[in-house]
Amino acid sequence: MTRYTARPIEDAALKELRSSDDAGRPCLPYTATDDDAGSPLRCCLRPIRPGERIALVSYAPLRRWAAATGADPGAYDEQGPVFLHAAAEECAGYVPDPGRYPFDRPGALRTLRRYDARGHIAGGRLLEIPAAATAGFDAALDEAFADPDVALVHVRAVEYGCLHFEVRRP
């Protein structure tokens, strides 16, 4: 059982991103190929399957969180690429598996970037996902939220820097 809840991109943001992304570019759907297979979808937190209609868009998760909370991340605001289903009706949404975190392949490298209530970086750490992936994520998130100033954590891929999912203070 995971101790924390992985959060996909919220429905309201997905609706906007499927029209225009956070860099102001139009969404350009395409059909996933074998080259896309396995890449993470941030709408439902599962890997892409060939033949699905997807889009690669620019997403600013901290900016969107800050707008909802009144925070001002200032220079810590950033945007990056994420895959999502091209249309809401193509996505079943995120169905959590209480026994594991999304994209928890042992040996993969993740950065857990911590943010405070202002939206400023409050630390972070590198996680090489261990064979006991759920326990490894739980321990890293326990460490992050042991700091009372940490409001949320972004779990990112080291190789590309893209957001995999967000975890908020329980």
C-alpha positions as CSV (number, residue, x, y, z in Angstrom):
1,M,0.0,0.0,0.0
2,T,1.4,3.4,-1.0
3,R,1.5,6.0,1.8
4,Y,1.1,8.9,-0.6
5,T,-1.2,9.7,-3.5
6,A,0.2,10.3,-7.0
7,R,-1.7,13.0,-8.8
8,P,-2.2,13.2,-12.6
9,I,-2.8,16.4,-14.4
10,E,-6.2,17.7,-13.3
11,D,-9.2,17.5,-15.6
12,A,-9.6,21.3,-16.0
13,A,-6.0,21.7,-17.0
14,L,-6.2,18.7,-19.4
15,K,-9.2,20.4,-21.1
16,E,-7.1,23.6,-21.6
17,L,-4.0,21.7,-22.7
18,R,-5.9,19.8,-25.3
19,S,-6.6,23.2,-26.9
20,S,-3.5,25.3,-26.2
21,D,-0.5,24.3,-24.1
22,D,1.1,26.4,-21.4
23,A,3.6,27.8,-23.9
24,G,0.7,29.1,-26.0
25,R,1.0,26.5,-28.8
26,P,-1.9,24.6,-30.2
27,C,-2.3,21.0,-29.3
28,L,-1.3,18.8,-32.3
29,P,-2.7,15.3,-31.8
30,Y,-1.1,12.3,-33.5
31,T,-1.3,8.5,-33.4
32,A,1.3,6.9,-31.1
33,T,3.9,4.6,-32.8
34,D,6.1,1.9,-31.4
35,D,8.7,4.7,-30.7
36,D,6.2,6.4,-28.3
37,A,5.2,3.1,-26.6
38,G,6.0,3.1,-22.9
39,S,6.4,6.8,-22.5
40,P,4.3,8.2,-19.6
41,L,0.9,9.6,-20.1
42,R,0.2,12.3,-17.4
43,C,-3.6,12.2,-17.8
44,C,-4.0,8.6,-16.6
45,L,-0.4,7.9,-15.3
46,R,0.2,4.8,-17.5
47,P,2.4,4.1,-20.4
48,I,1.5,5.0,-24.0
49,R,0.3,2.1,-26.3
50,P,0.9,2.2,-30.0
51,G,-2.2,3.3,-31.9
52,E,-3.5,5.7,-29.2
53,R,-4.3,9.3,-30.1
54,I,-1.9,11.4,-28.0
55,A,-0.3,14.8,-27.9
56,L,2.9,16.2,-26.6
57,V,2.3,19.5,-24.9
58,S,4.1,22.0,-22.7
59,Y,2.9,22.0,-19.1
60,A,3.6,24.3,-16.2
61,P,2.5,22.4,-13.1
62,L,3.8,24.8,-10.5
63,R,2.3,27.8,-12.3
64,R,-1.1,26.1,-12.3
65,W,-0.8,25.0,-8.6
66,A,0.3,28.6,-7.7
67,A,-2.7,30.1,-9.5
68,A,-5.1,27.9,-7.5
69,T,-3.3,28.6,-4.1
70,G,-2.2,32.2,-4.4
71,A,1.5,31.3,-4.3
72,D,4.1,33.2,-6.4
73,P,6.8,30.8,-7.5
74,G,8.6,33.6,-9.3
75,A,11.8,32.3,-11.0
76,Y,10.9,28.7,-9.9
77,D,8.1,28.6,-12.4
78,E,8.9,26.3,-15.3
79,Q,7.3,24.3,-18.0
80,G,8.2,21.1,-19.8
81,P,6.9,18.4,-22.1
82,V,4.3,15.9,-21.2
83,F,2.3,13.4,-23.1
84,L,-1.5,13.1,-22.7
85,H,-4.4,11.5,-24.5
86,A,-5.5,13.9,-27.3
87,A,-9.2,13.8,-26.2
88,A,-10.9,13.3,-22.9
89,E,-13.1,10.5,-24.3
90,E,-9.9,8.5,-25.2
91,C,-8.7,8.5,-21.6
92,A,-10.2,6.4,-18.8
93,G,-8.5,8.6,-16.2
94,Y,-6.2,7.7,-13.5
95,V,-7.0,4.5,-11.6
96,P,-4.6,4.2,-8.7
97,D,-3.0,0.9,-7.9
98,P,-2.8,1.1,-4.1
99,G,0.3,-1.2,-4.1
100,R,2.5,0.9,-6.4
101,Y,3.4,4.3,-7.7
102,P,3.2,5.1,-11.4
103,F,6.3,4.6,-13.6
104,D,8.1,2.8,-10.8
105,R,10.6,0.7,-12.9
106,P,13.4,-0.5,-10.6
107,G,16.7,1.1,-11.6
108,A,15.1,4.2,-13.2
109,L,16.3,7.6,-11.8
110,R,13.9,10.1,-10.5
111,T,14.3,13.6,-9.0
112,L,11.9,14.4,-6.2
113,R,11.8,18.2,-6.2
114,R,10.2,19.8,-3.1
115,Y,8.3,23.1,-3.0
116,D,7.1,25.2,-0.1
117,A,3.8,27.1,0.1
118,R,5.2,30.1,-1.8
119,G,6.1,27.8,-4.7
120,H,9.8,28.1,-4.1
121,I,12.1,25.1,-4.2
122,A,12.6,23.7,-0.7
123,G,15.1,20.9,-1.6
124,G,15.1,17.7,-3.5
125,R,16.8,14.4,-3.9
126,L,17.8,11.8,-6.4
127,L,16.0,8.5,-6.2
128,E,17.3,5.4,-8.0
129,I,14.1,3.3,-7.8
130,P,15.0,0.2,-5.8
131,A,13.6,-3.4,-6.4
132,A,11.2,-2.6,-3.6
133,A,9.9,0.4,-5.5
134,T,6.9,1.3,-3.3
135,A,9.0,1.3,-0.2
136,G,11.7,3.4,-1.9
137,F,9.1,6.0,-3.0
138,D,7.5,6.0,0.5
139,A,10.8,6.5,2.2
140,A,11.8,9.4,-0.2
141,L,8.4,11.0,0.2
142,D,8.6,10.6,4.0
143,E,11.9,12.4,3.9
144,A,10.4,15.2,1.8
145,F,7.4,15.7,4.0
146,A,9.4,15.5,7.2
147,D,10.2,19.1,6.5
148,P,7.0,21.0,7.6
149,D,7.6,23.7,5.0
150,V,7.2,21.3,2.1
151,A,3.8,21.6,0.5
152,L,4.2,19.4,-2.6
153,V,6.7,17.3,-4.4
154,H,7.2,16.9,-8.1
155,V,8.5,13.5,-9.2
156,R,10.5,14.0,-12.4
157,A,12.5,11.9,-14.8
158,V,16.2,12.6,-14.6
159,E,16.9,11.9,-18.3
160,Y,14.4,14.4,-19.7
161,G,13.5,16.5,-16.6
162,C,9.8,16.0,-17.4
163,L,7.2,15.8,-14.6
164,H,5.9,12.2,-14.0
165,F,3.4,13.1,-11.2
166,E,2.8,15.3,-8.2
167,V,2.4,14.5,-4.6
168,R,0.8,17.0,-2.1
169,R,1.2,17.1,1.6
170,P,-1.2,14.5,3.1
